Amino acid sequence: MFTVLGPLRRAPLLAFFSLAYAASAIALAVIGWPRLDGAGGQPVASLVMFPVIVIAVGLAGVGMTAVTEGRQGLQRLRVRMTHWRLGRWWLVLLVPPLGMLLVLTALQRFVSPSYAPHFLVFGIAAGLLAGLFEELGWTGFAFPRMSARLGALAGALVLGLLWALWHFPVVDSLGAASPHGSAWPLFFGAFAAVLVATRVLIGWLYANTGSVLGAQFLHATSTGSLVVLSPSAVSAEQEALWYLAYAVLLWIVVAAIVARFGATQTRTRRQPVAQTATSHTFDAGVATR
């Protein structure tokens, strides 16, 4: 048993991302590569595989926490998952829906009526599924270790890129204009830009609160709003355009955060209350393995 767990404990981040990307690779094998000719419609396999890989990331995060930190680590994860007293930091959850509504309303008024926001109730469930499970891995396990090595801002940027690439097999099934055909490269680029900026927002929230719960709900708000508000009448090119416009808005917000808080993403060097309870995990050397 210890022979099997040894490599996982020596390189926990590598092990975690290997598990996460293994699930993504399986999804790619099942779904197949995106087709730039737009033929074939939206594959049912992508709708099935997306929740599978989402749950896989959560299980990988919880499993690696158990392997590297044991019961105490799982208890600390539970504390971070139930830390809900965030005060004004809950307002950060308004950034995704308000940003999307601003972009879509402006495009609807000045570009085309096709950009009118839709309201798809299913998006609420999709957002909760993605946020609650994925952040057990991304924020519950990976981000604290990456920020300990790279700093909060750099750790969030790198994690955001890895997060975006992890979506590669299923990204063409996302949005109202799927499949995106020849517009897929632009759509994927805009989607990736949105995700990296969103990851910085999630990292900023976590760096100041130590709350995995807050990260879960910010992720859920972002994903849920993309599904709920996505205009149903847009073409693939138009969908890529509004994602790109939303990405630009998010990066303006990120630039303001960095200008105000710096690379540490916090106003002071004092640890958030909820994170202080878990700080000895890194003192023990877990974060530098």
C-alpha positions in Angstrom: 0.0 0.0 0.0 2.8 2.4 1.0 4.6 1.6 -2.2 1.6 2.7 -4.2 1.0 5.9 -2.2 4.7 6.9 -2.0 4.9 8.5 -5.5 1.5 10.3 -4.9 2.8 11.8 -1.7 6.2 12.8 -3.3 4.5 14.7 -6.2 1.0 15.5 -5.1 0.3 18.2 -7.7 1.6 16.0 -10.5 -0.5 13.2 -9.3 -3.6 15.3 -9.0 -3.3 16.9 -12.5 -2.5 13.4 -13.9 -5.8 12.2 -12.5 -7.8 15.2 -13.7 -6.3 15.1 -17.2 -6.8 11.3 -17.4 -10.5 11.9 -17.1 -10.3 14.7 -19.7 -8.4 12.3 -22.1 -11.0 9.6 -21.7 -13.7 12.2 -22.5 -11.7 13.2 -25.7 -11.5 9.5 -26.7 -15.2 9.1 -26.2 -16.3 12.4 -27.8 -13.7 12.7 -30.5 -11.9 15.8 -31.8 -13.9 19.0 -32.6 -14.8 19.2 -36.3 -14.2 22.6 -37.9 -16.8 21.8 -40.6 -19.5 21.8 -38.0 -20.9 18.5 -39.2 -22.4 15.9 -36.9 -24.3 18.3 -34.6 -23.9 18.3 -30.8 -22.7 14.8 -29.7 -24.8 13.3 -26.9 -21.5 11.8 -25.5 -20.3 15.3 -24.6 -23.4 16.0 -22.5 -22.7 12.7 -20.7 -19.0 13.1 -20.3 -19.0 16.6 -19.0 -20.5 15.7 -15.6 -18.3 12.7 -15.4 -15.1 14.7 -15.7 -16.5 17.3 -13.3 -17.1 14.7 -10.6 -13.7 13.1 -11.4 -11.9 16.3 -10.5 -13.7 16.5 -7.2 -12.9 12.9 -6.4 -9.3 13.5 -7.3 -9.0 16.5 -5.0 -10.6 14.7 -2.0 -8.6 11.5 -2.7 -5.3 13.3 -2.9 -6.1 15.3 0.3 -6.7 12.0 2.0 -3.4 10.5 0.6 -1.2 13.4 1.5 -2.8 14.7 4.7 -4.9 11.9 6.1 -8.0 12.4 8.3 -6.8 15.7 9.6 -6.5 17.0 6.0 -10.0 15.9 5.2 -11.2 17.6 8.4 -9.5 20.8 7.4 -11.0 20.6 3.9 -14.4 20.2 5.5 -13.8 23.4 7.6 -12.9 25.3 4.4 -16.0 23.9 2.7 -18.3 25.1 5.5 -16.7 28.5 6.0 -19.6 30.7 4.9 -19.1 33.9 6.9 -17.5 35.9 4.1 -19.2 39.2 4.7 -18.8 41.6 1.8 -16.8 39.0 -0.2 -20.1 37.4 -1.1 -20.6 40.4 -3.4 -17.8 39.0 -5.7 -20.4 36.4 -6.8 -22.2 39.2 -8.6 -19.3 39.9 -11.0 -20.1 37.1 -13.6 -23.9 37.6 -14.0 -23.7 41.4 -14.0 -20.7 41.3 -16.4 -22.5 39.1 -18.8 -25.7 41.1 -18.7 -23.7 44.3 -19.3 -21.9 42.8 -22.3 -25.0 41.1 -23.8 -27.2 44.2 -23.3 -24.7 46.4 -25.0 -24.3 44.0 -27.9 -28.0 43.7 -28.2 -28.5 47.4 -28.4 -25.6 48.4 -30.6 -24.8 45.3 -32.7 -27.7 42.8 -33.1 -30.9 41.8 -31.4 -29.6 38.2 -31.5 -27.6 39.0 -28.4 -30.7 39.3 -26.2 -30.0 37.3 -23.0 -31.9 34.1 -22.6 -33.0 32.4 -19.4 -32.4 28.7 -19.2 -33.3 27.4 -15.8 -31.2 24.2 -16.4 -28.1 26.4 -16.1 -28.6 26.7 -12.4 -28.2 23.0 -11.8 -25.2 22.9 -14.3 -23.5 25.6 -12.4 -24.0 24.0 -9.0 -22.7 20.7 -10.3 -19.6 22.2 -11.8 -18.8 24.5 -8.9 -19.4 22.2 -6.0 -17.4 19.3 -7.5 -14.6 20.9 -9.4 -13.5 23.3 -6.7 -12.9 20.4 -4.4 -10.0 19.8 -6.7 -9.0 23.1 -8.1 -9.3 25.2 -4.9 -9.6 22.5 -2.2 -6.3 20.8 -3.3 -4.4 22.4 -6.1 -4.5 26.2 -5.6 -3.2 26.3 -2.0 -0.2 24.3 -3.1 0.4 26.3 -6.3 0.0 29.6 -4.5 2.5 28.5 -1.8 5.0 27.8 -4.6 4.3 30.6 -7.1 2.3 33.2 -5.2 -1.5 33.8 -5.4 -1.6 35.6 -8.7 0.9 33.4 -10.6 -0.6 30.3 -9.1 -4.1 31.4 -10.3 -2.9 32.2 -13.8 -1.2 28.9 -14.2 -4.1 27.0 -12.7 -6.4 29.0 -15.0 -4.5 27.9 -18.1 -4.6 24.2 -17.0 -8.3 24.5 -16.2 -9.0 25.9 -19.6 -7.1 23.1 -21.4 -8.8 20.5 -19.2 -12.1 21.6 -20.9 -10.8 20.9 -24.4 -12.8 17.7 -25.1 -16.2 19.2 -24.1 -15.8 22.9 -25.0 -17.5 22.6 -28.4 -20.7 21.4 -26.7 -20.8 24.5 -24.5 -22.8 27.5 -25.5 -26.0 27.9 -27.5 -24.4 27.8 -30.9 -22.8 24.3 -30.6 -21.2 23.0 -32.7 -19.1 26.0 -33.6 -17.5 24.7 -36.8 -14.9 27.1 -38.3 -15.5 29.5 -35.4 -14.3 26.9 -32.9 -10.7 28.2 -32.5 -12.0 31.7 -31.8 -14.6 30.4 -29.4 -12.1 28.2 -27.6 -9.6 31.1 -27.3 -12.3 33.4 -25.9 -13.6 30.7 -23.6 -10.0 30.1 -22.3 -9.6 33.9 -21.7 -12.8 33.9 -19.7 -11.7 30.9 -17.6 -8.2 32.2 -16.8 -9.7 35.6 -15.6 -12.4 33.8 -13.6 -9.7 31.7 -12.0 -7.9 34.8 -10.8 -11.2 36.1 -9.3 -11.7 32.7 -7.5 -8.1 32.8 -6.3 -8.5 36.4 -5.1 -11.6 35.4 -3.1 -9.9 32.4 -1.6 -6.7 34.3 -0.8 -8.7 36.7 1.3 -11.2 34.3 2.9 -9.8 30.8 2.9 -13.2 29.6 1.9 -13.6 26.7 -0.5 -17.3 27.2 -0.2 -16.9 30.8 -1.6 -14.9 29.4 -4.5 -17.5 26.8 -5.2 -20.3 29.3 -5.4 -18.3 31.8 -7.4 -17.5 29.0 -9.9 -21.2 28.0 -9.8 -22.3 31.5 -10.5 -19.9 31.9 -13.4 -20.8 28.6 -15.1 -24.5 28.9 -14.3 -24.7 32.4 -15.7 -23.0 31.3 -18.9 -25.7 28.7 -19.4 -28.7 30.6 -18.0 -28.0 33.9 -19.9 -26.4 32.6 -23.1 -28.4 34.1 -26.0 -30.2 31.3 -28.0 -30.4 33.1 -31.3 -26.7 33.8 -31.9 -24.5 32.2 -34.6 -21.3 30.5 -33.7 -19.3 33.6 -34.7 -21.5 35.8 -32.7 -21.2 33.5 -29.7 -17.4 33.6 -29.9 -17.6 37.4 -30.1 -19.7 37.9 -27.0 -17.5 35.5 -25.0 -14.5 37.6 -26.2 -16.2 40.8 -25.1 -17.0 39.3 -21.7 -13.4 38.1 -21.4 -12.1 41.7 -22.1 -14.4 43.0 -19.3 -13.2 40.3 -16.9 -9.6 41.2 -17.6 -10.3 44.8 -16.9 -11.6 43.7 -13.5 -8.6 41.5 -13.0 -6.2 44.4 -13.8 -8.0 46.6 -11.3 -7.6 43.8 -8.6 -3.9 43.4 -9.3 -3.4 47.2 -9.2 -5.1 47.4 -5.9 -4.0 44.2 -4.2 -0.7 43.2 -6.0 0.6 39.8 -6.7 -0.3 38.5 -3.2 -4.0 39.3 -4.0 -4.4 40.4 -0.3 -4.2 43.8 1.4 -2.0 42.5 4.2 0.3 39.6 4.8 -2.0 38.3 7.5 -3.6 34.9 6.6 -7.4 34.7 6.3 -9.0 33.3 9.4 -10.2 30.1 7.8 -6.9 29.5 6.1 -4.9 29.9 9.3 -6.3 26.6 10.6 -4.7 24.8 7.7 -1.4 26.7 7.5 0.6 24.0 9.3 -0.1 21.7 6.4 2.4 23.7 4.4 4.7 24.2 7.3 5.0 20.4 7.3 6.3 20.5 3.8 3.3 19.4 1.9 3.2 22.4 -0.4 6.8 22.0 -1.4 6.7 18.4 -2.4 
